């Protein structure tokens, strides 16, 4: 395959990865790294460098719609982003001292962890009591989310309460470190953290995660740029495809049922985690 054809092919597949990443709140980087390394045979460090740029681009493309539609919780995003940025910078600095094999293995383990946590929480929690949280009350983190009735196009707005903010901050620090280490948006950890620990509705979790990953990615991108791990032509192709896909994914979130969203999330994480673990252990 010629270099031009390879760039075109990378852009095309990044449209699909950007759409799925935006829809699930994972960030396109979750799929970009496996695609570039497994399908195109690129070095994992260059793939991570391009992925970091795509994370920022995809988040910027999808977030405005999520905010307009009322899915993303801006107060939660700003509060948790303090922890993720600290973790992202630490992770990006650490990545320069780890082998490619280690990076593959860590990536796979993180995705398996996220899939297991989401699987354990697959039952609808509507109607269950949400523990009171002083931090959430003080910062006014509670909000409302748009709900689509199963099998219909009817949408209504439901209030929700945020809980266990301190636990969420701790998990976000770890998520930020994973983001900087692997060049992904770390939505694979952020979405379960908000969905499981803080009890945000799944669609609010995915939209808020998408809003946050751009800031997290920008924090670690500086380190990758200084280290020379970002190839302009590759990063440009990946970013272009991711932006187009992210805009499409932001439109789909409003109409995809929560149950289907959770199933897609689980399947995608499990498939990619197995691929990356096999690559890391080979």
PyMOL commands that set and color helices and strands:
alter all, ss='L'
color gray80, all
select helices_A, chain A and resi 3-24+29-39+44-69+74-95+100-120+134-139+165-182+187-197+202-227+232-252+258-281
alter helices_A, ss='H'
color red, helices_A
select strands_A, chain A and resi 143-148+155-160
alter strands_A, ss='S'
color yellow, strands_A
deselect
rebuild
show_as cartoon
